[in-house]
Amino acid sequence: MNSEKGGQCDFIIFDNETVVFSEIKATKENLSNRRKEALKQLENTIKFYFKKELFINHEKKNALITFDNNKRIAPQASKSTKRKEFKVKYNVNLDEGNYILFE
């Protein structure tokens, strides 16, 4: 993926059933600004790949925002409005946390 205006997420992890679009934010900016930037980058990436019809048939689709933190944090719902928007527009579950579990 060439650099898109507004950026793209840091990495994509996937297997035959699950895809996770992940963005890591480890800067000194305030949390709100980091979250907005991460959401924009995740959305750009999802749109890019779905437009090419990649990952759209995966059973589980997730987007994960990770903020710098020394503790292990289970993925949790991101801001409810954006979480709902990602689910409706892209059928992608949006979470915040710092680890991914493939089951």
N, C-alpha and C positions, 0 to 999 in steps of 0.2 A: 504494500500500500504506500503510494507516494504521500508525502505530507499534505494533508488537507488543511484548508483555511480553518483555523480554530483548533488544529491539532487532532491527534488520534490517541486511543488508549495505549497503555504501555505494553500489554501483551494479551494474547488470547490463548486459553487452555481449552482443549477439547478432546473428547473421545467419540465413540459412535453414537452416543445418546445425549451427551451434555456438552454445552459450550459455555465458557465463562469469559466475558470481556472484563478486563481488570485495569484499573487506573490507580497508581500509587501517588499520593501527595505527601511529600516530606519536606515542606518549606516552612519558612517563618511567617508566611502570610496568615491572616486570620482564617479560622475554620470556614466561615461562610464563603469567602472568596475562593478558597481551595475547593470547596464542594461545587460551586458554580462552574469552575474551570473543569473539574473532573466530569461533571455531567455533560458539558459541551463536548469534551473529548470522547466520552463513551458514546454519545448520540451520533457524532460524526462517524465513528468506526462502525457502529451497528448499521447505520444507513448505507455506508459504503459496501459492506459485505452482503447485506440483504438485497441491495439493488443488483448485485451480481448473483443472487440466488444461492449464496453460500450460507450454510448453517440454518437456513429457514426450516428445514425438516427435522432438526434435532428436537428430541422430546423435551429436554430441559434446557432453557436458555436463561442465563443469569448475567447480570452486570454487577461488579463489585468495586466499591471505592474503599481504598485503604489509606488511612492516615497514620503518620508515624506515631508509634506507641510501643512501649517495651513489654506490655502485657499482651497475652493471647486474648483476642476478642472474637467471640463467635459472630458470624454475620448477623446483622440485624437490619430491620427495615430502615431505609433511608427516609428522608422527609416524605410524608404521605402523599403530597400532591405530585411530586416527581415520580414517586414509586408507581402511583396509579397511571400517570401519563406513559411511562415506559411499558407498563403491562398492556394498556389499551393500544398504543401506537405500534409496538414492536413484539408484543407477547414475550417480554423479557422481564424477569424478576430483578428488581434493583435492591441491593443491600449495601451496608457498610460493615466492614470487619477486617480482619487481617489473616484469615486462613480459609482455604477452600478444601472441602471434603467431597471426594468422588465416591459414591456408594453404588 
